[in-house]
Amino acid sequence: MLMIKILLFTCLIVIVLTIIIGKYLSTTPYNGPISDHFNGKRFKNPSGRPAKGFKDVGKYIRTRQRDVWPPIQNPYIHTSSILRVPDDQVQYVWINHSTFLIQIDGVTILTDPIFSTYCSPVPVPPMKRHRPPGVSLELLPDIDLVLVSHNHYDHMDKWSISQISKRWNPQFICPLGNKSTLEAMGASQVIEIDWWDSSPFKSLNITATPTNHFSSRGLYDRNTSLWSGFMISGQKRQIYFLGDSGYSDIFKDIRNKLGHIDLSLIPIGAYRPRWFMGPIHISPEEAVQVHKDLQSPKSVAMHFGTFALADDNPERAITEFTQEITKQSITEEEFSIVEEGRIHYL
């Protein structure tokens, strides 16, 4: 009887702590006008297909069949400072995960920066980085603009946001409801925009694009802030950063509304099992379809190989991606996997 009481008391303590921590981690809900994707309290996906709910998490945990992540063999790491390029050049570097360094029209941009060892509020081993950043924070040129697609820990990293803000105090652009969270992390110049809305920055125009995903940092803020991709429109070139998304026809809409895209940055990882991840993450096969929907002459893969966020490992993602582009007669020049830390020009 004593052991049962101890067990019940322990369970009660765990539940109470979970509620308290979940409340502490939850962000301030967005407060704004009702729209076709915001009901006054929560946002929804353009496809109408929501992320799986908490009741499915138990099944997901019980039935997981995780791929083994093999040891990383000699990852390339950029070892010298990256310089600013002339205004007429477009340069991009995949740092890894969803973090890109982009230089366009003389503006230096970071997307979803994460340089931390863990993509979680506390350093738990499953959320530990498998690959080092391809470029360290110290070797980056002065950052003018940071684009943050949503508030998940692998895309909105507190330590990275804080360090970037202290070093360069750049402009941040994010979707609705994320401004207060970024400001709490140290960002002092934050603009939040809705889907299809644009914000000018120097010679650029930044448009938030719809994606099929969700948001939360705690237990009580699910979908109370918006998620998005971004179209970076320069004087001569357009670059599309997808962010996180499941597949739908929204990518055809983006191409039809915003026009020709010179470079698309498309995720290919964290997609298994499909019954659970399908609404929020595209598979390698779907990534190729997104590339075709966007009619992009050049696409680069991202969101794989850094954090073990689902049951697929990077080898599976790369293999399925390679098989699909071969099947679709798409060349590696059109849609490629690039090495972290390497400098590329558009």
C-alpha positions in Angstrom: 0.0 0.0 0.0 2.9 2.4 0.8 4.5 1.8 -2.5 1.2 2.5 -4.3 0.9 5.8 -2.4 4.5 6.7 -3.3 3.9 5.9 -7.0 0.7 7.9 -7.1 2.4 10.8 -5.3 5.3 10.7 -7.8 2.8 10.6 -10.8 1.0 13.6 -9.3 4.3 15.6 -8.9 5.2 14.8 -12.5 1.8 15.9 -13.8 1.9 19.1 -11.8 5.5 19.9 -12.9 4.5 19.2 -16.5 1.6 21.6 -16.3 3.7 24.3 -14.7 6.6 24.0 -17.1 4.2 23.7 -20.1 2.5 27.0 -19.0 5.9 28.7 -18.5 7.1 27.8 -22.0 3.9 28.8 -23.7 4.0 32.1 -25.6 1.7 35.1 -25.6 -1.3 34.4 -27.9 -1.8 36.6 -30.9 -4.6 39.1 -30.6 -5.9 40.4 -33.9 -8.8 40.5 -36.4 -10.5 37.3 -37.5 -9.5 36.1 -41.0 -9.9 33.0 -43.2 -7.1 31.4 -41.3 -7.5 32.9 -37.8 -10.7 32.4 -35.8 -9.8 35.0 -33.1 -7.9 32.5 -31.0 -6.0 30.0 -33.2 -4.6 29.8 -36.7 -5.3 27.0 -39.2 -3.6 25.6 -42.3 -4.5 26.7 -45.8 -5.2 23.1 -46.7 -7.6 22.7 -43.8 -5.6 19.6 -42.7 -4.4 20.1 -39.1 -1.3 18.7 -37.4 -2.0 15.6 -35.4 -3.3 16.2 -31.9 -2.0 15.2 -28.5 -4.1 12.0 -28.6 -2.0 10.8 -31.5 1.3 11.4 -29.8 1.0 8.4 -27.6 0.4 6.1 -30.6 3.4 7.8 -32.4 5.7 7.1 -29.4 4.5 3.5 -29.0 4.8 2.6 -32.6 8.0 4.4 -33.6 10.5 2.6 -35.8 13.5 4.9 -35.8 16.3 4.7 -38.3 19.8 4.6 -36.8 21.8 7.7 -37.4 25.3 6.6 -38.3 28.4 8.6 -37.1 29.2 11.7 -39.1 32.3 11.2 -41.3 34.4 14.4 -41.6 31.8 17.0 -42.1 33.0 20.1 -44.0 33.2 23.2 -41.8 34.0 26.6 -43.3 37.1 28.0 -41.5 37.5 31.5 -42.7 35.3 34.6 -42.5 32.6 35.0 -45.1 32.8 38.4 -46.7 30.1 40.6 -48.1 29.7 40.3 -51.9 29.0 43.1 -54.4 25.4 44.2 -54.7 25.0 42.6 -58.1 25.9 39.1 -56.8 23.6 36.6 -55.1 25.4 34.2 -52.7 24.0 31.5 -50.5 25.4 29.1 -47.9 23.5 26.2 -46.3 24.7 26.3 -42.7 22.5 23.3 -42.0 19.0 22.4 -40.9 16.9 25.4 -42.1 19.6 28.0 -41.6 20.9 29.7 -44.7 23.1 32.7 -45.1 21.9 34.6 -48.2 23.4 37.7 -49.8 21.2 39.5 -52.3 21.2 43.1 -53.5 23.8 44.0 -50.9 21.6 42.6 -48.0 22.8 39.8 -45.8 20.1 37.5 -44.5 19.9 34.6 -42.1 16.9 32.2 -42.2 15.7 30.3 -39.0 19.1 30.5 -37.3 20.1 27.8 -35.0 23.7 27.4 -33.8 22.9 25.7 -30.5 23.8 22.2 -29.6 20.2 21.3 -28.7 16.9 22.2 -30.4 14.9 22.0 -27.1 14.2 24.2 -24.1 16.5 22.0 -22.0 19.5 19.9 -23.2 17.9 16.5 -23.7 20.0 13.9 -25.6 17.4 13.1 -28.4 17.4 16.8 -29.4 21.2 17.0 -29.7 22.7 18.2 -32.9 24.2 15.5 -35.1 26.2 17.8 -37.3 28.1 21.0 -36.4 27.0 24.2 -38.2 28.8 24.5 -41.5 29.8 28.0 -40.6 30.2 29.3 -37.0 28.4 32.4 -35.9 31.8 34.2 -35.5 32.7 33.8 -39.2 29.5 35.3 -40.6 29.5 38.8 -42.2 27.4 41.5 -40.6 23.8 40.4 -40.6 21.1 42.9 -41.8 18.0 40.8 -41.7 16.7 37.6 -40.0 13.7 35.7 -41.3 12.0 33.4 -38.7 9.3 31.1 -40.1 7.7 29.9 -36.8 8.3 29.4 -33.2 9.4 25.7 -32.9 12.7 25.3 -31.1 14.6 24.1 -34.2 13.6 27.3 -36.0 13.4 29.9 -33.3 16.4 29.2 -31.1 16.7 31.5 -28.1 20.5 31.4 -27.8 21.1 32.1 -31.5 18.5 34.9 -31.6 20.2 36.5 -28.5 23.7 36.3 -29.9 22.7 37.6 -33.3 20.9 40.5 -31.7 23.8 41.4 -29.5 26.3 41.2 -32.4 24.4 43.0 -35.2 21.0 44.2 -34.0 19.4 43.2 -37.3 15.9 43.6 -38.5 13.7 40.5 -37.8 10.7 39.6 -39.9 8.3 36.9 -38.7 4.7 35.8 -39.1 1.9 37.1 -36.8 2.1 36.5 -33.1 5.9 35.9 -32.9 7.1 39.4 -32.2 6.8 39.3 -28.4 8.7 36.0 -28.2 11.5 37.3 -30.4 11.7 40.5 -28.3 11.9 38.4 -25.1 15.0 36.7 -26.7 16.7 40.0 -27.3 15.6 41.1 -30.7 14.8 44.9 -30.7 13.7 45.4 -34.3 10.8 43.0 -35.2 8.1 43.2 -37.8 5.4 40.6 -38.0 3.3 40.1 -41.1 0.4 37.9 -42.2 0.3 35.5 -45.1 0.6 37.3 -48.5 1.5 40.5 -46.7 4.9 42.1 -47.6 7.5 44.2 -45.7 10.1 46.3 -47.6 13.7 46.1 -46.4 16.2 48.3 -48.2 16.0 47.2 -51.9 14.1 44.0 -51.0 10.5 43.0 -50.5 9.8 40.2 -48.1 6.4 38.4 -48.4 5.1 35.9 -45.9 3.7 32.8 -47.7 1.3 30.2 -46.4 2.5 26.8 -45.3 0.8 23.7 -43.8 2.3 23.4 -40.3 1.5 24.4 -36.7 3.1 26.4 -33.8 3.8 25.9 -30.1 6.6 26.2 -27.6 4.6 25.0 -24.5 1.4 23.1 -23.7 -1.0 26.0 -23.9 0.0 28.0 -27.1 -0.7 25.6 -29.9 -1.5 27.5 -33.1 -1.8 30.8 -31.2 1.0 32.2 -33.4 1.3 31.9 -37.2 3.8 30.0 -39.3 5.0 30.8 -42.8 7.6 30.7 -45.6 9.1 33.8 -47.1 9.6 35.1 -50.6 12.7 37.3 -50.9 12.1 39.6 -53.8 15.2 41.5 -55.0 15.6 43.9 -57.9 16.3 41.1 -60.3 16.0 37.8 -58.4 13.5 36.0 -56.2 14.4 33.4 -53.6 11.8 31.3 -51.9 12.5 30.0 -48.3 9.8 27.4 -47.6 10.1 27.0 -43.8 8.3 23.9 -42.6 5.2 22.4 -44.4 3.2 19.5 -45.3 2.2 19.2 -49.0 -0.8 20.8 -50.6 -1.6 22.9 -53.7 -0.5 26.1 -51.8 2.8 25.9 -53.6 1.1 26.3 -57.0 -0.7 29.3 -55.6 2.6 30.8 -54.4 4.0 30.5 -57.9 0.9 31.9 -59.5 0.7 34.9 -57.2 4.3 35.8 -56.8 5.8 34.9 -60.1 9.1 33.5 -61.3 11.4 32.0 -58.6 15.1 31.8 -59.2 16.0 29.7 -56.2 13.8 27.6 -53.9 15.0 26.2 -50.5 12.9 23.1 -49.8 12.9 20.7 -46.8 13.3 16.9 -47.5 13.6 15.4 -44.0 11.7 14.6 -40.7 8.8 13.0 -42.6 8.3 9.5 -41.1 5.9 8.0 -40.2 3.8 9.6 -42.9 0.5 9.1 -41.0 1.9 11.4 -38.2 4.3 13.7 -40.1 2.4 14.1 -43.4 0.3 17.2 -42.4 3.4 19.1 -41.3 6.5 17.9 -43.2 6.9 17.0 -46.8 8.7 13.8 -47.9 11.5 13.7 -50.4 9.0 12.6 -53.1 6.7 15.6 -52.2 9.7 17.9 -52.1 10.3 17.1 -55.8 6.6 17.8 -56.5 7.0 21.2 -54.7 10.0 22.0 -56.9 7.8 21.2 -59.9 4.8 23.2 -58.6 7.0 26.2 -58.1 8.6 25.8 -61.5 11.9 26.8 -60.0 14.9 26.4 -62.2 17.1 25.9 -59.1 16.2 24.3 -55.8 18.3 23.3 -52.8 17.4 20.7 -50.1 17.3 21.6 -46.4 15.8 20.4 -43.1 17.6 17.0 -42.9 20.7 15.5 -41.4 21.1 17.8 -38.3 18.4 17.0 -35.7 16.6 13.6 -35.3 13.1 15.1 -35.3 11.3 12.0 -36.8 11.9 8.4 -37.6 13.9 8.9 -40.9 17.7 9.3 -40.9 19.6 11.5 -43.5 20.6 8.4 -45.5 17.0 7.5 -46.1 16.0 11.0 -47.0 19.0 11.4 -49.5 18.3 7.9 -51.0 14.6 8.6 -51.6 15.3 12.1 -52.9 17.9 10.8 -55.3 15.5 8.1 -56.5 12.7 10.6 -57.1 14.7 13.2 -59.0 16.0 10.3 -61.2 12.5 9.0 -61.7 11.3 12.5 -62.7 14.3 13.2 -65.0 15.3 16.2 -62.8 19.0 16.9 -62.9 21.2 17.7 -59.8 21.7 21.1 -61.2 18.0 21.7 -61.0 17.4 20.3 -57.5 20.5 19.5 -55.4 21.8 18.5 -52.0 24.6 20.8 -51.2 27.3 20.4 -48.5 27.0 22.5 -45.4 29.4 25.5 -45.2 30.1 25.7 -49.0 29.6 29.0 -50.8 27.4 29.0 -53.8 26.5 31.7 -56.3 23.2 32.1 -58.2 
